[in-house]
Structures are given as C-alpha cells and as structure tokens.
Amino acid sequence: MPQHPSTKAATPSVHTCAWQVFWIFLRLGLTSFGGPVAHLGYFRDEFVQRRQWLTERSYADLVALCQFLPGPASSQVGMALGLMRAGMPGALAAWLGFTLPSALVLAL
C-alpha cells in the first residue's frame, strides 16, 4: 500500500558528506540562541522546511524519541540528523559543529 506523501520519508538523491554536515551545524551553532527548545525550532526550519531532509512527521518522531532519552534533546536530534545524512562521521560533525562555538566562548 502506498504511503501518504506527508508520511513518506524524504529520500535524498545524494548523501551529504560529513564536512557539509559540519558547516551546516556550525552555522546553526553560531546563530541559535534560546536553549534546547529553541534549537529544535531552528533545526525544524533548517532541515524540514528549508533542506527537506525529512518530513514533519519524521522530525516529530525524532524529537519525541530524543526528549524521552536523558540529556539535551537538541544535541541528540542534531547528532541523529548528522547520522542519518553522513553516518557516524556525520553524527560527530553535527555535534562538533553545533557545540564548538559555545565551547570556544566558554574557554575564553
């Protein structure tokens, strides 16, 4: 049975490399303010609406899973998005890109 278009997972024609994931998340890390709940909104705008990496439903399911797990949901969602696009290197790139700006500011 065919899936409804709003529930079918987005299937990119080309996987994103880890460097691309890093640069996308670095930009988000430099411009996203307001804590984990706000970050999830920025991620939705970037990856569901702008880049269409996944559907609204898939994103909502991912956020729900990450909120169930211990730790900040925004970091977990970011790593999951990186993992989905570029495997384990993508997960590491997403975490590093998103976390690096804050870590550098704290280190100064």
Backbone as a printed PyTorch tensor [residue, N CA C, xyz], in Angstrom:
tensor([[[ 0.8470, -1.1640,  0.0000],
         [ 0.0000,  0.0000,  0.0000],
         [ 0.8970,  1.2340,  0.0000]],

        [[ 0.6520,  2.2050, -0.8910],
         [ 1.4940,  3.4030, -0.9390],
         [ 1.2830,  4.2790,  0.2790]],

        [[ 2.3540,  4.9210,  0.6820],
         [ 2.2830,  5.8160,  1.8310],
         [ 1.7400,  7.1640,  1.4020]],

        [[ 1.1010,  7.8290,  2.3330],
         [ 0.6340,  9.1950,  2.1100],
         [ 1.8620, 10.0830,  1.9640]],

        [[ 1.8510, 11.0640,  1.0500],
         [ 3.0510, 11.8980,  0.8290],
         [ 3.5830, 12.5730,  2.0770]],

        [[ 2.7200, 12.9340,  3.0210],
         [ 3.2050, 13.6230,  4.2160],
         [ 3.8920, 12.6840,  5.1890]],

        [[ 3.6920, 11.3520,  5.0230],
         [ 4.3230, 10.4120,  5.9400],
         [ 5.5130,  9.7070,  5.3180]],

        [[ 5.6650,  9.7950,  4.0050],
         [ 6.7840,  9.1360,  3.3610],
         [ 8.0770,  9.8570,  3.7290]],

        [[ 9.0820,  9.0930,  4.1060],
         [10.3660,  9.6900,  4.4950],
         [11.0220, 10.3380,  3.2850]],

        [[11.6630, 11.4410,  3.5330],
         [12.3990, 12.1090,  2.4700],
         [13.5750, 11.2380,  2.0710]],

        [[13.7630, 11.0260,  0.7970],
         [14.8590, 10.2010,  0.3260],
         [15.7770, 11.0520, -0.5360]],

        [[16.8570, 11.5380,  0.0490],
         [17.7660, 12.3760, -0.7170],
         [18.4480, 11.5690, -1.8130]],

        [[18.6920, 12.2060, -2.9450],
         [19.3350, 11.5080, -4.0500],
         [20.8270, 11.3090, -3.7790]],

        [[21.4090, 12.1880, -3.0190],
         [22.8300, 12.0970, -2.7000],
         [22.9940, 12.3270, -1.2020]],

        [[23.7660, 11.4650, -0.5570],
         [24.0260, 11.6710,  0.8660],
         [24.9720, 12.8500,  1.0480]],

        [[24.7830, 13.5570,  2.1200],
         [25.6110, 14.7050,  2.4450],
         [26.9020, 14.2100,  3.0840]],

        [[28.0270, 14.8060,  2.7380],
         [29.2830, 14.4020,  3.3610],
         [29.3940, 15.0420,  4.7460]],

        [[30.2500, 14.4810,  5.5610],
         [30.4030, 14.9430,  6.9410],
         [30.8340, 16.4090,  7.0030]],

        [[31.6380, 16.8700,  6.0550],
         [32.0630, 18.2760,  6.0640],
         [30.8830, 19.2040,  5.8360]],

        [[29.9870, 18.8200,  4.9460],
         [28.7950, 19.6370,  4.7140],
         [27.9320, 19.6850,  5.9670]],

        [[27.7870, 18.5350,  6.6240],
         [27.0350, 18.4830,  7.8790],
         [27.6930, 19.4030,  8.9030]],

        [[29.0150, 19.3330,  9.0050],
         [29.7420, 20.1800,  9.9490],
         [29.4500, 21.6600,  9.7030]],

        [[29.5600, 22.1200,  8.4550],
         [29.3690, 23.5430,  8.1540],
         [27.9330, 23.9930,  8.4160]],

        [[26.9750, 23.1400,  8.1190],
         [25.5700, 23.4790,  8.3860],
         [25.3550, 23.6440,  9.8860]],

        [[25.8680, 22.6940, 10.6680],
         [25.6740, 22.7580, 12.1140],
         [26.5340, 23.8360, 12.7590]],

        [[27.6760, 24.1580, 12.1790],
         [28.4800, 25.2620, 12.7030],
         [27.7020, 26.5720, 12.5660]],

        [[27.0800, 26.7800, 11.4140],
         [26.2650, 27.9860, 11.2230],
         [25.1220, 28.0170, 12.2390]],

        [[24.4830, 26.8760, 12.4500],
         [23.4100, 26.8230, 13.4470],
         [23.9560, 27.0770, 14.8520]],

        [[25.1280, 26.5390, 15.1560],
         [25.7320, 26.7520, 16.4610],
         [26.0950, 28.2040, 16.7180]],

        [[26.4170, 28.9230, 15.6650],
         [26.7630, 30.3410, 15.7950],
         [25.5380, 31.2450, 15.8830]],

        [[24.4010, 30.7870, 15.3920],
         [23.2250, 31.6590, 15.2930],
         [22.0360, 31.2210, 16.1290]],

        [[22.0880, 30.0580, 16.7560],
         [20.9370, 29.5490, 17.5140],
         [21.0630, 29.9140, 18.9830]],

        [[20.1170, 30.6860, 19.4660],
         [20.0990, 31.0940, 20.8650],
         [18.7600, 30.7050, 21.4750]],

        [[18.7290, 30.5130, 22.7940],
         [17.4670, 30.2750, 23.4700],
         [17.3260, 28.9210, 24.1170]],

        [[18.3370, 28.0890, 24.0780],
         [18.2640, 26.8000, 24.7380],
         [17.7090, 25.6990, 23.8500]],

        [[17.6630, 24.4720, 24.3890],
         [17.2920, 23.2970, 23.5930],
         [15.9390, 23.3930, 22.8890]],

        [[14.9380, 23.9530, 23.5390],
         [13.6200, 24.0440, 22.8980],
         [13.6880, 24.9600, 21.6750]],

        [[14.3750, 26.0760, 21.8030],
         [14.5380, 26.9830, 20.6580],
         [15.3740, 26.3290, 19.5640]],

        [[16.4070, 25.5810, 19.9470],
         [17.2510, 24.9040, 18.9610],
         [16.4220, 23.9560, 18.1040]],

        [[15.4870, 23.2510, 18.7320],
         [14.6430, 22.3220, 17.9780],
         [13.8360, 23.0600, 16.9160]],

        [[13.4090, 24.2650, 17.2150],
         [12.7060, 25.0780, 16.2220],
         [13.6140, 25.4910, 15.0780]],

        [[14.8490, 25.8750, 15.4030],
         [15.8170, 26.2210, 14.3570],
         [16.1110, 25.0020, 13.4780]],

        [[16.2590, 23.8360, 14.1060],
         [16.5110, 22.6030, 13.3490],
         [15.3430, 22.2990, 12.4120]],

        [[14.1210, 22.4570, 12.9100],
         [12.9370, 22.1960, 12.0860],
         [12.9320, 23.1150, 10.8640]],

        [[13.1950, 24.3900, 11.0950],
         [13.2280, 25.3310,  9.9720],
         [14.2840, 24.9320,  8.9440]],

        [[15.4630, 24.5520,  9.4310],
         [16.5850, 24.2390,  8.5410],
         [16.4020, 22.9080,  7.8140]],

        [[16.0410, 21.8590,  8.5580],
         [16.1070, 20.5110,  7.9930],
         [14.7820, 19.9640,  7.4750]],

        [[13.6680, 20.5050,  7.9450],
         [12.3680, 20.0630,  7.4340],
         [11.8840, 21.0180,  6.3520]],

        [[11.8860, 22.3010,  6.6560],
         [11.3320, 23.2650,  5.7120],
         [12.3210, 23.6610,  4.6170]],

        [[13.5320, 24.0190,  5.0040],
         [14.4810, 24.5470,  4.0150],
         [15.1550, 23.4500,  3.1950]],

        [[15.7670, 22.4990,  3.8570],
         [16.5400, 21.4670,  3.1540],
         [15.7270, 20.2180,  2.8170]],

        [[14.6050, 20.0300,  3.4820],
         [13.7230, 18.8770,  3.2790],
         [14.4590, 17.5460,  3.4300]],

        [[15.2740, 17.4720,  4.4700],
         [15.9700, 16.2290,  4.7700],
         [15.0150, 15.1790,  5.3120]],

        [[13.9280, 15.6120,  5.9500],
         [12.9320, 14.6880,  6.4600],
         [11.5870, 15.3920,  6.5530]],

        [[10.5380, 14.5970,  6.7270],
         [ 9.1820, 15.1420,  6.7760],
         [ 8.8700, 15.6770,  8.1700]],

        [[ 7.7750, 16.4210,  8.2630],
         [ 7.3130, 16.9240,  9.5660],
         [ 7.1020, 15.7650, 10.5360]],

        [[ 6.4620, 14.7130, 10.0450],
         [ 6.1620, 13.5720, 10.9170],
         [ 7.4390, 12.8750, 11.3830]],

        [[ 8.3760, 12.6700, 10.4750],
         [ 9.6440, 12.0360, 10.8490],
         [10.3940, 12.8890, 11.8630]],

        [[10.3800, 14.2000, 11.6570],
         [11.0550, 15.0970, 12.5940],
         [10.3740, 15.0520, 13.9570]],

        [[ 9.0500, 15.0680, 13.9730],
         [ 8.3150, 15.0000, 15.2420],
         [ 8.6130, 13.6940, 15.9720]],

        [[ 8.6900, 12.5920, 15.2420],
         [ 9.0290, 11.3030, 15.8610],
         [10.4390, 11.3280, 16.4380]],

        [[11.3740, 11.9110, 15.6990],
         [12.7590, 12.0010, 16.1650],
         [12.8560, 12.8550, 17.4260]],

        [[12.1700, 13.9910, 17.4330],
         [12.1790, 14.8660, 18.6110],
         [11.5630, 14.1510, 19.8080]],

        [[10.4630, 13.4460, 19.5910],
         [ 9.8150, 12.7170, 20.6880],
         [10.7590, 11.6720, 21.2740]],

        [[11.4480, 10.9380, 20.4330],
         [12.4010,  9.9410, 20.9150],
         [13.5190, 10.6010, 21.7120]],

        [[14.0640, 11.6810, 21.1970],
         [15.1820, 12.3490, 21.8690],
         [14.7590, 13.0120, 23.1740]],

        [[13.5150, 13.4550, 23.2790],
         [13.0330, 14.0190, 24.5420],
         [12.8230, 12.9330, 25.5860]],

        [[12.5690, 11.7300, 25.1400],
         [12.3980, 10.5970, 26.0500],
         [13.7370, 10.1830, 26.6630]],

        [[14.8130, 10.3220, 25.9100],
         [16.1420,  9.9220, 26.3740],
         [16.7280, 10.9760, 27.3070]],

        [[17.6030, 10.5710, 28.2300],
         [18.2360, 11.5660, 29.1020],
         [19.2140, 12.4430, 28.3210]],

        [[19.3190, 13.6930, 28.7510],
         [20.2320, 14.6290, 28.1050],
         [19.4880, 15.6430, 27.2670]],

        [[20.2210, 16.6280, 26.7390],
         [19.5770, 17.6860, 25.9460],
         [19.0740, 17.1470, 24.6050]],

        [[17.7860, 17.3210, 24.3610],
         [17.1640, 16.7960, 23.1420],
         [17.7620, 17.4200, 21.8850]],

        [[18.1260, 18.6970, 21.9540],
         [18.6410, 19.3480, 20.7440],
         [19.9630, 18.7220, 20.2940]],

        [[20.8330, 18.3890, 21.2250],
         [22.0960, 17.7440, 20.8580],
         [21.8460, 16.3700, 20.2550]],

        [[20.9020, 15.6390, 20.8400],
         [20.5930, 14.3000, 20.3420],
         [19.9490, 14.3540, 18.9620]],

        [[19.0430, 15.3110, 18.7510],
         [18.4150, 15.4630, 17.4360],
         [19.4770, 15.8370, 16.4030]],

        [[20.3630, 16.7530, 16.7510],
         [21.4230, 17.1480, 15.8310],
         [22.3150, 15.9860, 15.4430]],

        [[22.7220, 15.2000, 16.4250],
         [23.5650, 14.0470, 16.1260],
         [22.8170, 13.0170, 15.2880]],

        [[21.5350, 12.8240, 15.5740],
         [20.7340, 11.8750, 14.7890],
         [20.6050, 12.3380, 13.3380]],

        [[20.4140, 13.6380, 13.1370],
         [20.3330, 14.1680, 11.7740],
         [21.6550, 13.9690, 11.0360]],

        [[22.7670, 14.2360, 11.7210],
         [24.0750, 14.0030, 11.1170],
         [24.2920, 12.5400, 10.7910]],

        [[23.8560, 11.6560, 11.6850],
         [23.9730, 10.2140, 11.4670],
         [23.1550,  9.7820, 10.2520]],

        [[21.9530, 10.3090, 10.1280],
         [21.0890,  9.9360,  9.0050],
         [21.6620, 10.4070,  7.6710]],

        [[22.3620, 11.5320,  7.6580],
         [22.8730, 12.0890,  6.4040],
         [24.2650, 11.5980,  6.0350]],

        [[25.1130, 11.3420,  7.0210],
         [26.5100, 11.0190,  6.6980],
         [27.1040,  9.9550,  7.6160]],

        [[26.2710,  9.1290,  8.2260],
         [26.7740,  8.0570,  9.0720],
         [27.4130,  8.5890, 10.3550]],

        [[28.2630,  7.7630, 10.9610],
         [28.9150,  8.1590, 12.2130],
         [29.7760,  9.4140, 12.0580]],

        [[30.5180,  9.5740, 10.9550],
         [31.2470, 10.8380, 10.7900],
         [30.3050, 12.0450, 10.7720]],

        [[29.1240, 11.8810, 10.2160],
         [28.1420, 12.9600, 10.1910],
         [27.6170, 13.2900, 11.5690]],

        [[27.4080, 12.2610, 12.4010],
         [26.9590, 12.4920, 13.7750],
         [28.0120, 13.2770, 14.5470]],

        [[29.2660, 12.8830, 14.4100],
         [30.3600, 13.5960, 15.0750],
         [30.4860, 15.0240, 14.5360]],

        [[30.3540, 15.1790, 13.2310],
         [30.4480, 16.5100, 12.6180],
         [29.3260, 17.4200, 13.1050]],

        [[28.1160, 16.8860, 13.2160],
         [26.9770, 17.6790, 13.6950],
         [27.2110, 18.1190, 15.1370]],

        [[27.6430, 17.1850, 15.9770],
         [27.8850, 17.5170, 17.3840],
         [28.9950, 18.5580, 17.5040]],

        [[30.0880, 18.3360, 16.7980],
         [31.2250, 19.2520, 16.8820],
         [30.8570, 20.6320, 16.3380]],

        [[30.2050, 20.6760, 15.1890],
         [29.8330, 21.9600, 14.6000],
         [28.8800, 22.7500, 15.4740]],

        [[27.9240, 22.0720, 16.0830],
         [26.9340, 22.7730, 16.8910],
         [27.4920, 23.1750, 18.2580]],

        [[28.4060, 22.3840, 18.8020],
         [28.9310, 22.6120, 20.1450],
         [30.1570, 23.5230, 20.1600]],

        [[30.9330, 23.5100, 19.1040],
         [32.2010, 24.2490, 19.0650],
         [32.0690, 25.7390, 19.3750]],

        [[31.1190, 26.4710, 18.7920],
         [31.0380, 27.9040, 19.1100],
         [30.8320, 28.1760, 20.6020]],

        [[29.9490, 27.4380, 21.2390],
         [29.7030, 27.6310, 22.6740],
         [30.9270, 27.2620, 23.4970]],

        [[31.5740, 26.1610, 23.1360],
         [32.7540, 25.7240, 23.8800],
         [33.8800, 26.7480, 23.7730]],

        [[34.0620, 27.3200, 22.6000],
         [35.1140, 28.3320, 22.4310],
         [34.8200, 29.5910, 23.2350]],

        [[33.5760, 30.0170, 23.2510],
         [33.2100, 31.2050, 24.0330],
         [33.4330, 30.9470, 25.5190]],

        [[33.0770, 29.7610, 25.9890],
         [33.2810, 29.4330, 27.4040],
         [34.7590, 29.3460, 27.7590]],

        [[35.5870, 28.9140, 26.8110],
         [37.0170, 28.7650, 27.0700],
         [37.7410, 30.1130, 27.1340]],

        [[37.1510, 31.1390, 26.5580],
         [37.8140, 32.4560, 26.5460],
         [37.7100, 33.1720, 27.8580]]])
